Structure formats: C-alpha cells, structure tokens
Amino acid sequence: MNGKITISRTTSNREPDFIRLRIEDDSSGVNFLDIRMSLENFAKVITGFGYIDCEFELYAQNVGMTSESKTEIVPLKDKYFATDEQRQEALKPFEIDGWKARQSDIKNHHNYSNEGIKVVFTRFV
C-alpha cells in the first residue's frame, strides 16, 4: 500500500511542545496512525536511538478501502425551522449501503434550495 507521512511540531501555552507524526493511506485518504512524542524523544529517534516512548492512536477501520462521494438533494419541508430530529429523519432514506451524510450540510443554509437541501454523502468500499 502507498501513503503519506507528515511530521509537525505543536507549540502550546497549556502543555509542553511535542512532535506529531501522521500517516495517511492513499487509497482511503484516512489518517490511520497519529503518533505524538516529546521533542527530546523525537531527537533521539532521528539520531538513531530505538525503542523510544511515544503515544499513538490507530484508526485502521477504512485503511486500504476507496472513498466514494456523491451529492443528493434531500427534501425537507420548513428547512429553516426543522428540528435536528426532522433533519436526521430526512437523511435516513439516503443513508443506505454504507453512505453517510456530511452532517454539517443539513444545517448549512447555503445548501438550501426550493427542491431541498444539497448534502454530500460518502462511503468506503
């Protein structure tokens, strides 16, 4: 499999500076490994030390899959005054076969038209 790696330094007033390494899968576009370590430990790693402590999160759910997306017009009466429950109910007929709505679209008034609400749906196959 092919992917990309990103190394960044994070500076904060609330916590010590740290280095973050992210690895992305090219097929799915998913950041599946997020590594965090101190500046001191990062310096040790890049100068040849091994078995250095770090923290990491693994998000392997969609690795190796391909991301698909489509845009649908979701009909919804009273778009401007609909409740969250009504919005979610309107999305249900479109969220089949693994398709998931981009939740921010359903509340974005820029996506509203006379026909309904323009919503982007994605899935991994």
N, C-alpha and C positions, 0 to 999 in steps of 0.2 A: 504494500500500500504506500501511497505517497501522501505527504503532508507538509505542513509549515511549522516552524518554531519561532516564537517571539520571546525576546528577553527584555524586560523593562525594570527600571528602578522606581520604587514608590517612596515618596517622601511625605511625611505627615507630622503635624504638631502633636498628635494624640498618641502615636506609637513610634517605635524605632524604625528607621529606614529599612527596607527589605528589597530583595530581588524576586521578581516573579517570572517564571518560565511557563509559557502556554504552548501546547502542541495541538494543532488543528489537523483534522482528517480532510484531505482534498475532496473525496467523494461526497461526504455529507455536509462539509462546511462546519462541522461541530468541533468546538474546543473541547477535547476529551480528557486532557490532563493539565492540571493547573498546579504548579509547584511553587512553593514560597520558602525562601531561606534568608538568613541574615547576610549582610554584606560580608562579614568575616567568613562565613561558611562558603559563600559563593567564591570568594577569593581563593579559598583552599581548593575547591573543586577545579577551577580553571587553571590552577598551578600544579595539578597532578595528584592531589590527595584523593583518596577513595573512602567510601562508606561514611560520608558526611551527613549529619542530620538535616532533615528538611520536613516541611509539612506539605501534603498534597491532597488534592481532590480528584477523583476519577469519575468521568462522565462517559461511560462506554456504551450507553444504550443504543445510539444510532451510528456508531462507527462502522464504516465500510458500506453504508447504505447511500442511496442517492436522494437528494432533497428535490421534491416537486412542489410547485405552487400554481395556484390559479386564482382568478378574481371572479367573484359572483355578486350579483345584485340580490340582497336579502330583503324581501318585502317586510315592511313593518309599519303598521298604522301608528299615527301620533309619535313619530320618531323623536321629536323634541321633548316629549313628556313621558316616554316609555320608562318603565321601571327596569332595573337590572334583570329581574326575573323574566319580564316580557322579552327583553333583548336576547337572553340565553335561550328562551323557548323558540324564538325566530331562527336561531342558528342551528338548532337540532337537526332539521331535515338535510342540512348541508354537511354536517359532521358525521359522515359515514365513510366506510372503507379506509379509515385512518386519517382522514382530513381533519385538521384542527384550525379553527378561526384565529386570526390575529385579533385578540380581544380589544386592543386599542382602537381598531377600525370601527367597531359597532357604536362607539360613543363619540367618534370624531365627526362633528357637524360638516366638515369639509367633504366628507364622503356621502352626504345626503343628497338625494335627488327625488324627483317625483315618483320614480319607479321603486325606490327603496334605498338601501344603504350598500355602498360598494365595500366589500370585505375581501381581504386576501386570506386564502386557505393554504396550508402547507401540510405535507406528509413526507415520510421517509419510506422508500421501497428498496 
